[in-house]
Amino acid sequence: MEKIPASHLDVKLMAFDLDDTLLNSECTISPKTLEALREAARRGIYIVLCSGRMEYGILPHVRTLDIAGMEAGRYIIAMNGSSIFDLHTRQQVFARKVPEDVLLEIYNECKVRGLPAQVYFPDKICSNRIDEWTKLDAELCGVQLEAVEDFEGFMKGGHAKMLVPGEPEVLKVFEKELKEKFSDRAEIFTSKPFFLEIMPKNAGKGEALEELAKRLGISLANVMCFGDSYNDESMMRKAELSVCMSNGKEDLKDVCRFVTRFDNNNDGIADFVNTWVL
């Protein structure tokens, strides 16, 4: 049975995952969804894009929404919550990093298994090598991919996130092994079957969303979030008005308060926002 609200919802901030949530299979925002979010912004509801991508990978979709000049379109959450970026001041207002020692240990585990690894900056991805797997995220985000010769030295000071791309079945086993060894020092999950992500401990999308809501003086009772996958789980647990896409992971639907009636290819967000928020 679909989980839908019983009445109109009092929303002051809406956070949106990108892939398979706000974006359809063509990686675009549908016209109906654009209009719904623009109307919400005109009414003063904060619209926050909240993605595993770095800032430059999110900006094209901010431009499509055309709300960045408004107070309601001022903030984005990047790199799965490791960064909150203020588009008006062009400054990072919140940042977390995976410690250098954790990155080095996990990178050594990658080398043993012949897996690549990559770390992120606001405008580019750096990897130990360029191959079919490391190209995937750069192409998805539309940013530069750069190979770094001394990747171990490059870990100095830590980074906002590390991603290990590869065959889904290989990553599934690797994820289990890493969680057993590093669960007390890093957040480890798959955002897509072929992307294994290593994030700072207690610094997911949920923690960043909580920080932003506090900064804006908004109660989490008035925060709504939309997502579909495991990197969205922390914000689904933090925001009281959590919404899973109908195309989302089945076990995440149990975490959320609501589930959309339609998927990301059939204006699921527009339908939900128009019906229960606007």
N, C-alpha and C positions, 0 to 999 in steps of 0.2 A: 504494500500500500504506500502511496506517495505521502511524504510528510510535508504538509503545507500549513501556513499560518491560519489561525482562526479569524484574524482581523488585521487591519492596517497596522504596520509596524513603525515605531518611533526610531528613526535612523538618523544619526548625525555624521557618520563616517562609513563609507563602504570601501573595502579592500578587495582587489581582484587579482587572482593568479592569471597568468597569460595563457600559456599553452594548454589546449584542451578545455579551457574555461572561458576566458574573455575572447580568445582567438578561435576561429573556426579552423577546419582542416586545411584551408588555404592560407593560414596565418594572417587573417585580416579580421577586423571588427565589423560586424554586419551593420548596415544602415539603421535598422531598428534599435540595435543595442547602442549605437552612437547617439542617437537622438534621446534615448532613455537616460543615458549617463550625462549628457549635456544638460538635460532638463533638471536632473538631480543636482548638478553643480550650480545651475541658475537659482535653485532653491536654497543654496548654501550648504548642501551635503558634501562633505569632503569625498573626493574620488581619488583613491590611492592605488596605483598599479604596484603589485607586490610579487616580484618574480625572482627566480634563481639567476636570471641574467644580470650582467653588470649594468651600470647606469646607461652607457651608450647603446646597449642592446634594448633598453626599455624606451628610450627617447623617441624613436620613430612612432611608437604607438601613442605616446603622450601628444605628439604633434597631430596625429590623426584625430584624437579626441578634441583638440583645439580648446583646452581649458587651462593650460599652464599659466596663462596671464591672470587667472582668477585666484582668489584666496583658496577656493575649494579644490583647485588643481595643483596646489603648490608643492606637494610632497610625493616622492616615490620611495619604495622600499626595494633595495637591490640585493643581489647575491644571497637570496634565501634568508634575509633578515640581518646580514652582517653590516648593512649600511642603510641609513636613512639620509636621503639627499633633498635639500631645499632648492627647488628650481628657481626661486626668486633671488636668493643670495648666491646661488651656484656654489654652495658649500655642503659638505657632509656634516650632519648634525648628530650622528650616532654611528659608531664603528666598533666592530669586534674582529678579532683575528684568531686563527688556529695557531697555537704556539709552534715555534720553529722545530722543537724536538719531536713533536707529534708528526709534523709534515715529513721530516726526514725518515722517521721510522716507517711510516706508511709508504713513502716513496721506495724505500729499500724492499719492502714487501712486494711492491709493484714490479720492481726489477727482477726479483726472483721468479715471478710468474710471467715475465715478458709483457707486462701491461704498461701502457703509457700513463702519464699523469700531467695535469695542467693546473695552473693557478691563474687568478683573475685580477685585472685592474679595471678602472672605470671604462677604459676605451679599448682594451685589447686582452687577448688570452695568450699566455706563455706556456709552452710545453717542452718536455724533454725531447720530443721528436714530432714530425709531421707525418701523419699517415691517414688512412681512410677514417679511423675512429676519432682522431683529434680534430679533423676537419669538420666533424658533424656539428658541434656546438657553435663554432665560429660562423659556419654557414647559416645556422638557425638564427643566431643573434645579429648577423650582418656586421661582424667586427673583424679586426685584423688578428691573425694567428701568427705567433712568432716562436721559432725554435730557439731554445737557450742551451748553449753548449755545456756550461757548468750549472746544471739544474740544482745540484745539491747546494752549491754556494748561494744560489738564487733563493733558497728557503730562509736565509738569514732574516730575522726580524718577524717571521710569520706572515701569513696571508689570510685574507678574508675567507677564502674557501679553496679547496682542492677538489678536482673532479677526475675520476678514473673512468674513461670510456672503454667499451669493449662488448664482447658477445654477452648477451643477457644471461645465459646459463653459467658462464664463467663468473660473472659479477655476482650472481646470486650466492654462489659458494664463498666468494671473496668477502662479500658483505657480512655474512655470518661470522667468518673468521675475524674480521676487523672489529665487529661489535663485541666479540668475546674478549678481545685484547684492549680495546681503546674506548669502551663505552663510558668510562669515568672521566675521559679527557676530551672527547669530541662527540659531536652528533653525526651519525652515519646512516644514510638511507639512499634509496634509489628514487630519483625524480622521474626518470623514464627507465624502461628496462635496460637500456644500454648506457645509462649515466649513473655512476655511483658517486655520491657526494659526501665530502668530509667537511663539516662545518664546526665553528667554535661551539664549545659546550654552553648550553643555555642561551643560545643566540639565534634562534630560528625566526621564522616569519612572525610567530605569535609574540615572542618577546619584543621584537621591533614594533609590532603593531601596538602592543601595550605601552611601550615607551612613547610612541607618537601620540596615542590617545591621551596619555598623561600630560604631554607637552601642550596639547590643545585644550586641556581641561574637559575632555569628553569621557563619560563613563563607559566602561566596556559593555554595559547593558544597552548602549545605543550604538554599538559598533557591529556592523555586518561584514562578513567575509564570504567570498566565493572561491571554491577550489575543487580539485578533482583527484589529487594524488598525495603521496606520503609526505612530500615537502610542504604540504599545506596543513598537515595535521596539527601543528602547534598553534596556528592561528585559529583553527577550528575549535580548539579546546579553550582558547583565551576569549574569543569574541562570543558573546552570549547569543548573537543572531547569526549563527554559522549556517552556511548553505553549501551542500554538496551538489555538484552537477549530476544529472541523471546518468551521464556517461562516466561518472567517477568510480573509484574503487569501491567495491561493495562493502568492505568492512569499514570504510570511512563514512559511509552513509549512517552507520550506527553511532558514530561520534558526533555527527551534526544534528542540529535542531530541525533543519529543513532540507528538503531535496527538491530540485527544480523539476517542473513537469516535462521540460524539453531539454535536449542536449545542446552542446556548444555549436552544432551545425544547424540548429533549428531555433535560434533566438531564445535559448533557455534563460539567459540573464535578462533580456528585454522583457520577456513574459513575466518573470518573477518581480522585477523592479517596478514595472508598470502596474502590476496587479496589487502588490503588497506594500510598496513604498510610496509611489507617486499617487 
